[in-house]
Amino acid sequence: MTEIFQITDLDRRILELLQRDASTSMADLADSVGSSSATCWRRIRALEEAGILGPQIRLVDPHKVGRKMDVFCQVRMKSQDAETRAGFKRAVELEPTIVTAYSISGEWDYLLHLLVRDMADFEDILMRRVLEHEAVAATNTIFALSRVKYATEVPV
C-alpha cells in the first residue's frame, strides 16, 4: 500500500505556483511563498521523490498546431477479460491523437479524448484504431463545440 505524503502549507503554496509556471526561478518562488531558496529546493526535491511532482513540461496549444477538434468517444467492450482490456489499452496508447483515456463506470467502458485536425482525421482514427479493434462492441461520439474551461492544475 502506498503511503500518503503529508503536504505542508508551504508545499501547497509551492505546488500551486509551480503548476502555473514551472519556469519560475527558485529565488522568485521562495519570495512568493515566504521561504528561503534552500528550503524551497529541499521541498521540491521531497515532492519529486514522493512522486507528487513529475517532469517539467511545456503545454502546446492544440489549435496552433492544427488540432482544432476535441472529440470524446465512449467505447463499449465485447468482453471484460484481462487480456482483452490489456489489448485495447495497448491500442489506445499507440494512437497519439488519443490524449486521455479513462476506464469508466456506467453504460460505457471507456471514455477517450481525442485531439484531431478535422472530421476526416477523426473518422480515420475511429475506423482504423477504435472500431477495427476486436474488443470493441460499440462507440458513441461527442464533439465539443467549444472549450469552456481548461485547467492543468490539480487542486492541492
Backbone bond lengths (Angstrom), bond angles and torsions (degrees), N, CA, C in turn:
res aa  C-N    CA-C-N  psi(-1)  N-CA   C-N-CA  omega(-1)  CA-C   N-CA-C  phi
1 M - - - 1.447 - - 1.531 109.45 -
2 T 1.330 116.77 137.13 1.452 122.30 -178.57 1.521 110.28 -78.32
3 E 1.330 114.24 131.40 1.453 119.24 177.78 1.520 108.92 -79.10
4 I 1.318 116.27 140.02 1.458 121.06 179.87 1.519 109.23 -83.24
5 F 1.314 116.22 128.77 1.454 123.48 178.97 1.531 108.22 -75.58
6 Q 1.288 116.68 131.25 1.459 120.97 179.32 1.527 109.74 -82.21
7 I 1.310 116.29 109.91 1.460 122.03 -179.00 1.523 108.80 -86.90
8 T 1.315 115.63 124.59 1.463 121.35 178.35 1.526 109.67 -85.39
9 D 1.326 116.44 171.13 1.465 120.02 175.53 1.524 110.71 -61.33
10 L 1.337 116.72 -38.25 1.462 120.10 176.97 1.523 110.61 -63.11
11 D 1.343 116.78 -45.37 1.470 120.69 177.19 1.524 110.25 -56.53
12 R 1.313 116.22 -44.45 1.461 121.75 -178.18 1.541 110.66 -59.89
13 R 1.323 116.48 -45.56 1.470 120.25 178.99 1.531 110.93 -64.56
14 I 1.330 116.35 -41.55 1.466 120.75 177.77 1.532 110.02 -61.53
15 L 1.317 116.83 -47.87 1.469 120.80 -179.37 1.524 111.65 -60.77
16 E 1.310 116.98 -43.03 1.464 120.21 179.98 1.529 110.83 -60.42
17 L 1.326 116.98 -44.70 1.462 120.33 -179.12 1.527 112.18 -69.71
18 L 1.331 117.23 -43.79 1.465 119.62 -178.85 1.520 112.43 -65.60
19 Q 1.330 117.47 -31.10 1.461 119.64 178.33 1.526 111.60 -69.12
20 R 1.308 116.63 -25.73 1.469 120.21 177.83 1.523 111.68 -83.29
21 D 1.353 116.37 -36.03 1.465 120.50 -178.53 1.521 109.56 -157.94
22 A 1.314 115.79 98.07 1.466 120.85 -178.02 1.522 112.40 -74.13
23 S 1.324 117.88 -8.74 1.462 120.06 -179.61 1.529 112.55 -89.68
24 T 1.332 116.96 1.86 1.461 120.89 178.67 1.522 109.58 -58.37
25 S 1.334 116.64 134.71 1.461 119.79 179.61 1.535 109.43 -67.33
26 M 1.310 115.41 157.05 1.463 120.72 179.55 1.528 110.26 -61.04
27 A 1.330 116.67 -39.39 1.468 120.60 179.99 1.533 110.89 -64.12
28 D 1.340 116.98 -44.14 1.471 120.26 179.22 1.523 111.14 -67.63
29 L 1.331 116.21 -38.54 1.457 120.62 177.86 1.530 110.07 -62.37
30 A 1.316 116.25 -48.08 1.471 121.11 -179.69 1.523 110.37 -60.33
31 D 1.316 116.55 -43.00 1.460 120.57 178.81 1.536 110.80 -62.78
32 S 1.323 116.63 -42.28 1.470 121.24 -178.30 1.528 112.96 -66.32
33 V 1.335 117.12 -34.09 1.470 119.81 -177.69 1.532 112.35 -97.79
34 G 1.331 117.37 -1.64 1.464 121.06 178.20 1.510 113.78 72.06
35 S 1.329 115.67 44.29 1.459 120.34 -179.36 1.530 108.72 -141.31
36 S 1.319 116.01 -179.07 1.467 119.79 177.16 1.525 109.61 -90.42
37 S 1.329 115.41 159.24 1.465 120.80 177.31 1.526 111.08 -60.67
38 A 1.327 117.03 -40.79 1.472 120.88 -179.12 1.527 110.80 -63.65
39 T 1.327 116.98 -42.67 1.469 120.32 179.01 1.522 110.26 -64.86
40 C 1.319 117.01 -44.14 1.475 120.21 178.50 1.519 110.59 -60.70
41 W 1.330 116.34 -43.59 1.458 120.49 179.83 1.529 110.52 -59.92
42 R 1.343 117.45 -45.36 1.469 121.22 179.14 1.532 111.03 -63.19
43 R 1.326 117.58 -41.44 1.469 121.10 -179.50 1.529 110.48 -66.21
44 I 1.317 116.76 -40.64 1.470 120.35 178.65 1.522 109.95 -63.99
45 R 1.321 117.75 -43.49 1.477 120.94 177.96 1.534 110.45 -61.45
46 A 1.323 118.11 -41.99 1.468 121.73 178.31 1.528 110.60 -63.90
47 L 1.331 116.54 -40.01 1.472 120.32 178.72 1.529 110.82 -67.81
48 E 1.327 117.47 -35.15 1.465 121.25 176.12 1.525 110.31 -67.58
49 E 1.335 116.85 -46.46 1.462 120.76 -179.37 1.529 112.10 -62.99
50 A 1.327 116.89 -31.68 1.462 121.19 178.47 1.532 111.84 -79.42
51 G 1.334 116.86 -6.13 1.460 120.38 179.80 1.518 113.51 81.76
52 I 1.318 117.65 8.31 1.464 121.19 179.56 1.524 110.08 -76.56
53 L 1.316 116.69 -41.62 1.457 121.76 175.74 1.518 108.83 -101.02
54 G 1.316 115.38 126.11 1.458 121.00 176.14 1.516 109.58 -97.96
55 P 1.317 116.31 -163.02 1.465 120.24 -177.87 1.524 111.50 -67.21
56 Q 1.324 115.21 152.79 1.456 119.85 174.85 1.523 108.36 -75.72
57 I 1.325 116.19 135.48 1.459 121.59 -179.56 1.521 109.52 -132.68
58 R 1.309 116.66 166.53 1.458 122.51 172.26 1.513 106.84 -115.73
59 L 1.322 116.47 135.32 1.453 121.92 -179.68 1.525 109.93 -84.35
60 V 1.322 116.24 136.47 1.451 122.83 179.77 1.526 108.30 -104.94
61 D 1.312 117.06 134.23 1.457 121.76 176.11 1.531 107.43 -76.73
62 P 1.345 117.86 111.72 1.464 119.82 -175.82 1.530 113.33 -58.53
63 H 1.310 117.64 -36.60 1.469 120.49 -178.34 1.521 111.58 -64.51
64 K 1.324 116.68 -34.36 1.463 120.20 -177.21 1.523 112.79 -76.98
65 V 1.325 117.16 -10.35 1.465 120.78 175.07 1.531 111.23 -114.15
66 G 1.331 115.26 20.53 1.461 120.50 173.36 1.512 116.56 86.45
67 R 1.326 118.11 4.48 1.464 121.17 178.16 1.527 107.88 -94.90
68 K 1.329 116.20 83.00 1.463 121.46 -169.08 1.522 113.95 -93.06
69 M 1.320 117.76 -6.85 1.466 119.68 -177.69 1.523 111.78 -121.11
70 D 1.338 115.44 128.10 1.460 122.29 169.33 1.521 106.41 -95.94
71 V 1.317 115.81 123.05 1.460 121.00 -179.55 1.523 108.29 -125.04
72 F 1.317 115.65 136.99 1.459 121.83 176.35 1.514 107.25 -115.13
73 C 1.306 115.36 127.60 1.462 120.75 -176.08 1.527 108.74 -124.06
74 Q 1.320 115.69 118.63 1.460 120.76 174.88 1.521 107.54 -87.88
75 V 1.320 116.12 140.17 1.461 121.27 -176.30 1.522 109.46 -127.10
76 R 1.331 115.89 133.11 1.460 121.99 173.11 1.524 107.51 -110.57
77 M 1.320 115.17 130.57 1.458 121.13 -177.67 1.530 111.14 -89.96
78 K 1.327 116.05 153.27 1.458 121.43 174.73 1.519 110.35 -76.24
79 S 1.330 115.96 -32.68 1.454 121.69 -175.70 1.523 109.02 -141.98
80 Q 1.323 115.35 152.45 1.458 120.18 179.89 1.533 112.81 -111.40
81 D 1.335 117.77 14.40 1.463 118.51 -178.79 1.529 110.05 -69.40
82 A 1.313 116.32 156.82 1.465 122.94 -173.15 1.524 112.43 -58.52
83 E 1.309 117.93 -41.53 1.465 121.16 -178.50 1.529 111.04 -64.99
84 T 1.335 116.58 -41.86 1.466 121.02 179.15 1.520 110.92 -64.54
85 R 1.322 116.67 -45.69 1.469 120.42 179.01 1.521 110.97 -62.02
86 A 1.333 117.16 -42.85 1.458 121.37 -179.85 1.533 110.93 -62.78
87 G 1.321 117.11 -41.43 1.468 121.03 178.12 1.517 112.07 -63.81
88 F 1.325 116.47 -40.84 1.463 119.97 178.52 1.530 110.35 -66.97
89 K 1.320 116.99 -42.18 1.468 120.20 179.10 1.532 110.86 -61.35
90 R 1.327 117.15 -39.77 1.472 120.23 177.68 1.527 110.61 -62.45
91 A 1.320 116.88 -42.70 1.470 120.64 179.20 1.525 110.98 -63.19
92 V 1.316 116.94 -40.25 1.464 121.55 178.46 1.524 109.99 -64.22
93 E 1.323 117.29 -43.18 1.464 121.30 -179.15 1.528 112.06 -64.04
94 L 1.323 117.18 -28.74 1.463 121.18 -178.52 1.526 113.16 -79.13
95 E 1.326 117.74 -14.63 1.469 120.74 -177.36 1.526 109.74 -96.87
96 P 1.337 118.64 107.72 1.467 121.09 -175.31 1.527 114.61 -65.87
97 T 1.315 118.10 -24.61 1.469 118.99 179.90 1.525 112.31 -74.14
98 I 1.335 117.34 -17.52 1.467 120.64 173.69 1.520 105.55 -84.47
99 V 1.342 115.82 103.42 1.457 119.97 -173.89 1.522 112.96 -91.06
100 T 1.322 116.90 -22.27 1.458 121.14 177.39 1.522 107.95 -146.22
101 A 1.314 116.17 141.74 1.456 121.11 176.57 1.520 108.55 -140.26
102 Y 1.311 115.44 133.47 1.459 121.32 179.64 1.523 109.50 -122.93
103 S 1.314 116.11 140.67 1.456 121.78 164.77 1.524 104.23 -86.04
104 I 1.331 117.03 125.71 1.465 120.04 -171.75 1.523 111.74 -124.34
105 S 1.323 114.87 163.65 1.457 120.56 176.10 1.530 108.99 -94.27
106 G 1.301 116.00 166.66 1.460 119.95 177.17 1.510 111.97 102.75
107 E 1.317 114.63 -155.14 1.463 122.48 -174.77 1.528 112.93 -66.14
108 W 1.341 117.23 -31.13 1.456 122.44 -178.15 1.516 109.44 -105.70
109 D 1.322 116.54 158.24 1.464 121.24 -177.21 1.525 113.74 -97.86
110 Y 1.335 116.96 -34.35 1.463 121.57 -178.63 1.517 109.86 -136.03
111 L 1.323 114.70 151.95 1.454 121.96 171.69 1.526 106.77 -125.18
112 L 1.329 115.57 120.85 1.459 121.99 -178.97 1.516 109.29 -108.87
113 H 1.316 116.23 137.45 1.469 121.52 173.20 1.518 106.73 -110.77
114 L 1.311 115.92 121.39 1.455 121.60 -179.30 1.519 110.15 -115.37
115 L 1.318 116.60 143.93 1.462 122.97 170.58 1.521 106.12 -112.18
116 V 1.331 116.22 109.03 1.461 121.07 -175.30 1.524 110.80 -120.75
117 R 1.319 114.43 162.68 1.468 120.07 -179.56 1.530 111.74 -73.45
118 D 1.330 114.81 -46.10 1.463 120.03 -175.22 1.523 108.74 -162.32
119 M 1.322 116.39 -175.90 1.459 121.28 -177.33 1.527 111.78 -62.28
120 A 1.317 117.45 -39.19 1.469 120.19 179.55 1.523 110.95 -64.00
121 D 1.315 116.48 -39.98 1.461 121.39 177.18 1.528 109.95 -60.93
122 F 1.329 116.35 -46.39 1.464 119.72 178.95 1.524 111.12 -62.79
123 E 1.322 117.09 -44.95 1.464 120.09 -179.00 1.523 111.06 -58.66
124 D 1.334 116.86 -41.70 1.459 120.99 179.05 1.528 111.12 -61.48
125 I 1.325 116.45 -45.36 1.469 120.33 -179.27 1.529 110.52 -67.56
126 L 1.324 116.44 -43.03 1.469 120.53 178.88 1.527 110.24 -58.65
127 M 1.302 116.92 -48.19 1.468 120.80 -177.05 1.528 111.75 -71.98
128 R 1.323 117.44 -42.97 1.469 122.17 -172.51 1.520 112.81 -81.49
129 R 1.338 118.24 -42.13 1.466 121.39 -172.89 1.522 113.63 -100.87
130 V 1.319 117.06 -34.47 1.461 118.60 -171.71 1.527 111.05 -98.99
131 L 1.322 117.88 -63.96 1.466 120.23 -174.81 1.520 113.58 -67.13
132 E 1.326 118.32 -27.04 1.465 120.27 178.46 1.522 112.78 -76.61
133 H 1.328 116.52 -13.89 1.468 118.26 -179.85 1.521 109.13 -68.67
134 E 1.310 116.00 130.89 1.472 121.54 -174.62 1.523 113.64 -60.73
135 A 1.307 118.91 -21.11 1.464 121.56 -177.25 1.528 113.43 -86.74
136 V 1.331 117.59 -12.32 1.464 120.96 -173.92 1.524 111.06 -86.66
137 A 1.336 115.01 125.03 1.465 121.09 177.77 1.525 111.16 -93.66
138 A 1.341 117.53 -39.82 1.460 120.77 -176.61 1.520 110.10 -160.75
139 T 1.325 115.09 159.50 1.466 121.19 175.33 1.520 109.37 -135.56
140 N 1.305 115.01 159.78 1.462 123.11 173.05 1.516 106.25 -138.88
141 T 1.314 116.92 131.87 1.456 120.72 -173.81 1.521 111.37 -113.45
142 I 1.332 114.48 139.44 1.459 122.54 176.65 1.522 106.71 -125.12
143 F 1.331 116.77 124.81 1.458 121.73 178.38 1.522 108.73 -100.60
144 A 1.312 116.89 126.66 1.458 120.87 177.93 1.526 108.77 -75.76
145 L 1.323 115.92 129.76 1.460 120.54 177.05 1.518 110.98 -78.70
146 S 1.324 115.86 -40.80 1.460 121.05 175.93 1.520 108.28 -158.41
147 R 1.309 115.16 157.39 1.458 120.74 177.96 1.525 107.34 -91.66
148 V 1.323 115.89 117.28 1.459 121.41 -178.36 1.525 110.63 -86.43
149 K 1.311 116.32 -38.96 1.456 121.43 178.75 1.517 108.69 -144.48
150 Y 1.322 114.86 140.35 1.453 120.99 175.09 1.516 107.43 -141.13
151 A 1.282 117.18 121.42 1.455 121.44 179.88 1.520 109.03 -136.45
152 T 1.306 115.60 141.53 1.459 120.41 174.29 1.521 110.26 -108.90
153 E 1.327 116.22 -8.36 1.456 120.75 -177.53 1.529 111.07 -77.67
154 V 1.323 115.74 135.25 1.452 122.50 175.02 1.530 107.75 -94.20
155 P 1.317 118.48 125.90 1.476 118.81 177.82 1.537 109.98 -61.88
156 V 1.335 116.24 130.05 1.456 120.43 179.97 1.522 110.67 -120.75
